[in-house]
Amino acid sequence: MTTQSYHFELGNFKCIVIRDGEHKGSAEFIFCNAPQDDVAQILQKYKLEADQLGSSWTCLLVDTGERTLLIDTGVGSGVPIGGRLIGQLEEAGYPTDSIDMIFLTHGHPDHIGGCTDINGKLVFKNAHYVMGKTEYEFWTSDENLSKLEGMMVQSAQNNLPIIQEQIQLVSGTDE
């Protein structure tokens, strides 16, 4: 996994797929809902080791010409195997203050971790954030967070409260 970004166009939109980082995961974790016999067959077919599967944390930048949208913010700078998003955005000509909209797909650390820097400061200061209402409510509920542990809880508590003034929650048929 050496390529860090991939540029393409969709109509008039300029798009960049950016890898914020990557890690090795286990088949048991990555494919936890798949039938284990199926997973074993695929691992054998492609000669993959069950505990060494590569997985990347990927974000998508979409420049519409009028708006600059970032889908997810990666795992962020506090994780040694991540934190490449900001540098790659800047290399592509998109400093953090040029991002005006961020869509957070869900609350896992590798999707919201880059909202703040290592000092807990907001990274994308000019951005308007959008997230699903149900998803946001799950990740800001003390009851739900009490059932989780470690990085999941820490990331939600570090990143979601700081964007609460700039976030729009959407649901169902909202556009």
Buried (B, 14 or more C-beta within 10 A) or exposed (E): EEEBBEEEEEEEBBBBBBBBBBBEBEBEEEBEEEEEEEBEEEBEEEEBEBEEBEBBBBBBBBBBEEEBBBBBBBBBBBBEEBBBBBEBBEEBEBEBEBBBBBBBBBBBBBBBBBBBBEEEEBBBEEBBBBBBEEBBBBBBEEEBBEEEEEBBBBBBBBBBEBBEEBBEBBEEEEE
